[in-house]
Amino acid sequence: MNVGIKRYLFMTLPVCYHINSVNDENIAANAAKHEMMTTSPVEPLICKLAVPTITSMLVSSLYNMADTYFVSSLGTSAIAGVGVVFSLMAIIQAAGFFFGHGAGNLISRSLGARKTEEAEKMAATSFYTAFAVGLIIMIFGTIFTRPLALLLGSTETILPYATDYLRFILIGAPFMVSSFMMNNLLRYQGSALFGMMGMTTGAILNIALDPIFIFILKLGVRGASLATMISQCVSFSILFFFACRKAGNIRIEFRNFSPSLHNYREMVRGGTPSLLRQSMQSLTTLLLNHAAGIYGDAVIASISITQRAFMLASSAILGFGQAFQPVCGFNYGAKQYDRVKKAFWFCLRVSTVILIILAAACFTFAPSIIALFRHDDADVIRIGTFMLRAQSLCLPFLGWILLTSFLLQTIGKALPASILAFARQGLFFIPLLFTVVPVLGVLGIQLCAPIADFCSLILSLFLGVRVLRELSKST
């Protein structure tokens, strides 16, 4: 044999062996995961997946809760400034959810149907596109920071705090979008534990850095923004370099980047409901801030605190519902529709019980919850208490609304899923904001959310019963 050929084989065989061993390891891990998702008893499987997803959702809420809590000591206008920027952060999160859910829905169904290559291409395409969108938000937001703060609903007294808080949030936008995207991507693969590790580490770091930057280094609101940016970058690093390179998870590699019309069409189909849900929330918050601005900073501060408290209360059940999605996707792709229905009804029973308990707690302890942030502002406590209690009345119905939305989205029913995602804010909340608030004033601001929630329940009942009947006929 030629000496050159011998030398080539000697050098490449170990590499080939390593590649093959890694591929074999991934194939075995994917096969084991497929078996677990499609054959394990549904109830224990969902409970197992729910622990990391609930933790991740609670952690996401703590990012904003931590900033709100520490900034509250700087005054009502400061906490209102952070609340105003919440609309932009909702847009950033919406982008991450769009790409994560858009890719994740297809990936879970592809893995269920054993189409691993298709899943790998979708994962890479989604990740690199998400990071690019984050860069666009960063560039344009940094150039137009002041106009952006005014657009988000800042008053003259809130504007300095809002622009300070925007500074580092915008710099961290590419990492925030990508982190939300990867967290959801892992969850759809049944690997929510890895996502939880990345998000939790960032949240703990954020809570630790907030008092250091705000009080010790005397950076004020800007310090809270810097702490959030650093923590999001750390979460990004953990998710990308650790979680997305473990055996059994889809590896994000640039060679799989496939910006084809098919991939983007599937991304839009799967991600549009999430984009509508999150972006409309941002729009309604923006409009709500503008409507509340004429009644003073105390009203905007009350909205900010109430939204974060409600988000924390609902995040646990949102995480439990998200544990349903990979089970739904895998089994729908494997054509095991009876397991999809069984998972849905189990999640609904558990979530409804939990939500009733949370609603009772929010209603009972509303004054204490609001006072935790602004104990020395009687107007904020009074307005926020009524607002939180009004929203808690509809909290028990959130399980059906969310699970119906997740079911429609995961099985590829893009149009009804998008309608339901758009409905609460677009069909109900915004019209109420322009008709009820001018008549009732602050009371109208307090009542818009619960009325919109009740209307969403009626719509979701119609759409949910219809799709469940279709699944029964297919079984």
C-alpha positions in Angstrom: 0.0 0.0 0.0 1.2 3.5 -0.8 3.0 5.2 2.2 0.9 8.3 1.8 -2.4 6.4 1.9 -1.2 4.5 5.0 -0.3 7.8 6.7 -3.8 9.3 5.7 -5.6 6.2 7.1 -3.6 6.3 10.3 -4.5 9.9 10.8 -8.2 9.8 9.9 -9.3 6.5 11.4 -9.3 7.8 15.0 -11.3 10.8 13.8 -13.7 8.6 11.9 -14.1 6.3 14.9 -14.8 9.3 17.2 -17.4 10.7 14.8 -19.1 7.4 14.4 -19.1 6.8 18.2 -20.6 10.2 18.8 -23.2 9.6 16.1 -24.0 6.2 17.6 -24.3 7.7 21.0 -26.7 10.4 19.7 -28.8 7.8 17.8 -29.1 5.6 20.9 -30.0 8.6 23.1 -32.6 9.8 20.6 -34.1 6.3 20.4 -34.3 6.1 24.2 -36.0 9.5 24.3 -38.5 8.5 21.6 -39.4 5.4 23.6 -39.8 7.4 26.8 -42.0 10.1 25.3 -44.3 7.7 23.4 -44.5 4.7 25.8 -44.0 5.9 29.4 -47.2 6.4 31.5 -48.4 9.9 30.7 -49.0 11.3 34.2 -45.5 10.5 35.7 -43.9 11.7 32.4 -45.6 15.1 32.5 -44.8 15.5 36.2 -41.1 14.7 35.5 -41.0 17.2 32.7 -43.0 19.8 34.7 -40.4 20.3 37.4 -37.8 22.0 35.2 -40.3 23.8 33.1 -42.1 25.3 36.1 -38.7 26.3 37.5 -37.7 27.9 34.3 -40.9 29.9 34.1 -40.6 31.0 37.8 -37.0 32.0 37.0 -38.1 34.1 34.0 -40.6 35.9 36.3 -37.9 36.5 38.9 -35.7 38.3 36.4 -38.2 41.1 36.3 -39.4 40.7 39.9 -35.9 41.2 41.2 -35.3 44.4 39.3 -38.7 45.7 40.3 -38.2 44.9 44.0 -34.7 46.5 44.3 -35.6 49.5 42.1 -38.7 50.2 44.2 -36.5 51.8 46.9 -35.6 54.5 44.4 -39.1 55.8 44.2 -42.4 55.5 42.4 -41.1 57.1 39.1 -38.2 54.7 39.1 -40.3 51.6 39.4 -42.7 53.0 36.8 -39.7 53.4 34.5 -38.8 49.8 34.8 -42.4 48.9 34.2 -42.5 50.9 31.0 -39.5 49.0 29.6 -41.4 45.8 30.3 -43.2 46.2 27.0 -39.8 46.0 25.1 -38.7 43.0 27.2 -42.0 41.3 26.2 -41.2 42.0 22.6 -37.7 40.5 23.1 -39.3 37.5 24.8 -41.9 37.2 22.0 -39.1 37.0 19.4 -37.4 34.2 21.4 -40.7 32.3 21.9 -41.5 32.7 18.2 -38.3 31.0 17.1 -38.2 28.5 20.0 -41.9 27.5 19.6 -41.8 27.7 15.8 -38.8 25.4 15.6 -39.8 23.3 18.6 -43.2 22.3 17.4 -41.7 20.9 14.2 -38.8 19.4 16.0 -40.9 17.5 18.5 -43.2 16.1 15.7 -40.1 15.2 13.6 -38.4 13.4 16.5 -41.7 11.6 17.1 -41.6 10.5 13.5 -37.9 9.7 13.7 -36.8 12.5 11.3 -33.7 13.6 13.1 -31.9 15.4 10.2 -35.0 17.6 9.6 -35.0 18.5 13.3 -31.3 19.4 13.2 -31.7 21.8 10.2 -34.6 23.5 11.8 -32.8 24.0 15.1 -29.8 25.7 13.5 -31.9 27.8 11.2 -34.0 29.0 14.2 -31.0 29.8 16.4 -29.0 31.9 14.0 -32.0 33.7 12.7 -33.1 34.5 16.3 -29.6 35.9 17.1 -29.7 38.1 14.0 -33.1 39.5 15.0 -31.7 40.3 18.5 -28.9 42.2 16.8 -31.4 44.3 14.8 -33.3 45.1 18.0 -30.1 46.1 19.7 -28.9 48.4 16.9 -32.1 50.3 16.2 -33.0 50.5 19.9 -29.7 51.9 20.8 -29.9 54.6 18.1 -33.4 55.6 19.0 -33.4 55.1 22.8 -35.2 58.3 23.8 -38.0 58.0 21.2 -38.4 54.4 22.1 -38.8 55.2 25.8 -41.5 57.8 24.9 -43.2 55.3 22.6 -43.3 52.8 25.4 -45.3 55.2 27.6 -42.8 57.3 29.5 -43.9 60.5 31.1 -41.4 63.4 31.6 -40.7 62.2 35.2 -40.4 58.5 34.2 -38.2 59.2 31.0 -34.8 59.4 32.7 -35.3 56.1 34.5 -36.7 54.4 31.5 -33.7 55.4 29.3 -31.2 54.3 31.9 -32.9 50.9 32.2 -33.1 50.5 28.4 -29.4 51.0 27.9 -28.1 47.6 28.8 -31.3 45.7 28.1 -30.8 46.6 24.5 -27.2 45.5 24.5 -28.2 42.2 25.8 -31.1 41.7 23.3 -29.3 39.2 21.0 -28.5 37.0 24.0 -31.9 37.3 25.5 -33.7 36.3 22.3 -31.4 33.4 21.8 -31.7 32.2 25.4 -35.5 32.1 25.3 -35.2 30.4 22.0 -32.9 27.6 23.2 -34.8 27.1 26.5 -37.9 26.4 24.5 -36.1 24.3 22.0 -34.7 22.0 24.7 -38.2 21.8 26.3 -39.8 20.6 23.1 -37.1 17.8 23.0 -38.0 16.6 26.5 -34.8 18.1 27.9 -36.3 20.9 30.0 -33.8 20.2 32.8 -30.9 21.6 30.7 -33.0 24.7 30.0 -33.8 25.1 33.7 -30.1 25.0 34.6 -29.2 27.8 32.2 -32.1 30.0 33.2 -31.8 29.4 36.9 -28.1 30.2 37.0 -28.8 33.5 35.3 -31.6 34.4 37.6 -29.6 33.7 40.8 -26.8 35.9 39.4 -29.2 38.7 38.6 -30.6 38.7 42.1 -27.1 38.7 43.5 -25.8 41.5 41.2 -28.9 43.9 41.6 -28.1 45.2 45.1 -24.4 45.4 44.3 -24.8 47.5 41.2 -27.8 49.6 42.4 -26.7 50.4 46.0 -23.0 49.6 46.5 -21.8 50.9 43.1 -24.6 53.5 43.2 -25.6 52.9 39.6 -29.3 53.1 40.3 -31.7 52.0 37.6 -28.8 51.6 35.2 -27.3 49.0 37.6 -30.5 46.9 37.5 -30.3 46.9 33.7 -26.6 45.9 33.8 -27.3 43.1 36.2 -30.0 41.7 33.9 -27.8 41.9 30.8 -24.9 40.1 32.5 -27.2 37.4 33.8 -28.8 36.8 30.4 -25.4 36.5 28.8 -24.4 33.9 31.3 -27.7 32.0 30.6 -27.0 32.1 26.9 -23.5 30.7 27.4 -24.7 27.8 29.5 -27.5 26.9 27.1 -25.4 27.1 24.0 -22.1 25.6 25.0 -23.5 23.0 27.4 -27.1 22.1 27.0 -27.3 22.2 23.2 -24.2 20.0 22.8 -25.3 17.1 25.0 -26.0 13.6 23.6 -29.7 13.2 23.0 -30.3 16.9 22.3 -30.3 18.4 18.8 -26.9 20.0 18.3 -26.9 23.6 17.0 -24.2 23.7 14.3 -23.7 26.3 11.6 -23.4 23.6 8.9 -27.0 22.7 9.5 -28.1 26.4 8.9 -30.8 26.0 6.2 -32.6 29.3 5.5 -35.1 27.7 3.1 -38.6 28.7 2.4 -39.9 25.4 3.9 -38.1 26.0 7.2 -39.3 29.5 7.6 -42.8 28.6 6.6 -42.9 25.9 9.3 -41.3 28.3 11.8 -44.1 30.9 11.1 -46.8 28.2 11.3 -45.5 27.0 14.7 -44.3 30.3 16.1 -47.0 32.8 15.1 -49.3 32.0 18.0 -46.5 32.6 20.5 -45.5 35.8 18.7 -49.0 37.1 18.7 -49.5 36.2 22.3 -46.3 37.9 23.5 -46.3 40.8 21.1 -49.9 41.7 21.8 -49.1 41.6 25.5 -46.4 44.1 24.8 -48.7 46.3 22.8 -51.5 46.3 25.4 -49.0 47.2 28.1 -47.7 50.0 26.0 -51.3 51.3 25.4 -52.2 50.8 29.0 -49.2 52.9 30.1 -50.2 55.7 27.8 -53.8 55.5 29.0 -52.7 55.5 32.7 -50.2 58.3 32.2 -52.8 61.0 32.6 -53.7 59.6 36.0 -50.2 59.8 37.4 -47.1 57.7 38.0 -48.8 55.8 40.8 -51.2 54.1 38.3 -48.3 53.1 36.0 -46.4 51.8 39.0 -49.4 49.8 40.1 -49.8 48.3 36.7 -46.1 47.3 36.7 -46.3 45.6 40.1 -49.6 43.9 39.4 -48.3 42.5 36.1 -45.2 41.0 37.7 -47.2 39.6 40.6 -49.7 38.0 38.3 -46.9 36.7 36.0 -45.3 35.1 39.0 -48.6 33.5 40.1 -49.4 32.2 36.6 -45.8 31.2 35.7 -46.0 28.0 37.7 -49.0 26.8 35.8 -47.6 28.0 32.5 -44.6 25.9 33.2 -46.8 22.9 33.9 -48.7 23.4 30.7 -45.4 23.7 28.8 -44.5 20.2 30.0 -47.5 19.0 28.0 -46.2 20.3 24.7 -43.3 17.9 24.1 -45.5 15.0 25.1 -48.2 16.3 22.8 -45.8 16.8 19.9 -44.0 13.5 20.1 -47.2 11.5 20.4 -49.0 13.4 17.8 -46.1 12.8 15.4 -46.2 9.1 16.3 -50.0 9.1 15.7 -50.8 8.1 19.3 -53.7 10.5 19.7 -55.1 8.8 22.7 -52.0 9.7 24.7 -52.4 13.4 23.5 -55.9 13.5 24.9 -54.9 11.8 28.1 -52.1 14.2 28.7 -54.4 17.2 28.0 -57.0 16.2 30.6 -54.5 15.3 33.2 -52.8 18.7 32.9 -56.2 20.5 33.0 -57.2 18.7 36.2 -53.9 19.5 38.0 -53.6 23.1 36.7 -57.2 24.0 37.7 -56.6 22.9 41.3 -53.4 24.8 41.5 -54.9 27.9 40.0 -57.8 28.0 42.4 -55.3 27.9 45.3 -53.2 30.6 43.7 -56.2 32.8 43.0 -57.4 32.5 46.6 -53.9 33.5 47.8 -53.6 36.5 45.5 -57.1 37.8 46.4 -56.5 37.4 50.2 -53.0 38.8 50.4 -53.2 41.4 47.6 -52.5 44.4 49.9 -49.4 42.7 51.3 -48.1 41.7 47.9 -48.4 45.3 46.5 -46.9 46.8 49.7 -43.9 44.6 49.4 -42.8 46.9 46.6 -44.2 50.3 47.6 -45.1 50.1 51.3 -45.0 53.9 51.7 -47.2 54.9 48.8 -50.9 54.5 49.7 -52.1 55.2 46.2 -50.1 52.4 44.7 -51.3 50.0 47.3 -54.9 51.0 46.9 -54.9 50.9 43.1 -52.7 47.8 42.8 -54.8 45.8 45.4 -58.0 46.2 43.5 -56.3 45.4 40.2 -54.7 42.2 41.5 -57.9 41.0 43.1 -59.9 41.6 40.0 -57.4 39.6 37.9 -57.2 36.8 40.4 -61.0 36.1 39.9 -60.3 34.8 36.4 -57.1 33.0 37.3 -58.7 29.5 37.7 -59.8 29.6 34.0 -56.3 30.2 32.8 -55.5 26.4 32.7 -58.1 25.7 30.0 -57.1 28.8 27.9 -53.4 28.0 27.9 -53.7 24.3 27.4 -56.1 24.7 24.5 -53.7 27.2 23.0 -50.7 24.9 23.5 -52.6 21.9 22.0 -53.6 23.8 18.9 -50.1 25.2 18.4 -48.2 21.9 19.0 -50.3 19.8 16.6 -49.9 22.4 13.8 -53.4 24.0 13.9 -51.8 27.4 13.1 -54.9 29.4 12.3 -57.1 28.6 15.4 -54.0 28.8 17.6 -53.2 32.2 16.2 -56.8 33.4 16.7 -56.8 32.3 20.3 -53.4 33.8 20.9 -54.5 37.1 19.4 -57.9 37.2 21.0 -57.2 38.3 24.6 -55.3 41.4 23.7 -56.3 42.1 20.2 -60.0 41.2 20.1 -61.0 42.0 23.7 -58.4 44.0 25.7 -57.6 46.8 23.3 -61.3 47.6 22.4 -62.1 47.6 26.1 -59.2 50.0 26.7 -60.6 52.6 24.2 -64.2 52.2 25.3 -64.3 51.5 29.0 -61.3 53.6 30.3 -62.6 56.9 28.9 -65.8 56.3 30.8 -64.6 54.7 34.1 -61.1 56.1 34.3 -58.8 54.2 36.7 -61.6 51.7 37.4 -61.7 50.9 33.7 -57.9 50.3 33.7 -58.4 47.9 36.6 -61.2 45.9 34.9 -59.9 45.5 31.3 -57.8 42.5 32.0 -60.4 40.3 33.9 -63.1 41.1 31.3 -60.7 40.2 28.5 -59.8 36.9 30.3 -63.4 35.9 30.6 -64.1 36.6 26.9 -61.0 34.5 26.0 -62.4 31.6 28.1 -65.6 31.5 26.0 -63.6 31.5 22.7 -61.2 28.8 24.0 -64.0 26.6 25.0 -65.4 26.6 21.5 -61.9 25.9 19.9 -60.8 23.4 22.5 -63.9 21.2 22.4 -63.8 21.2 18.6 -60.2 19.9 18.3 -60.6 17.3 21.1 -63.5 15.9 19.1 -61.3 15.7 16.0 -58.7 13.8 18.0 -61.3 11.4 19.3 -62.4 10.6 15.7 -58.8 10.0 14.7 -58.1 7.5 17.6 
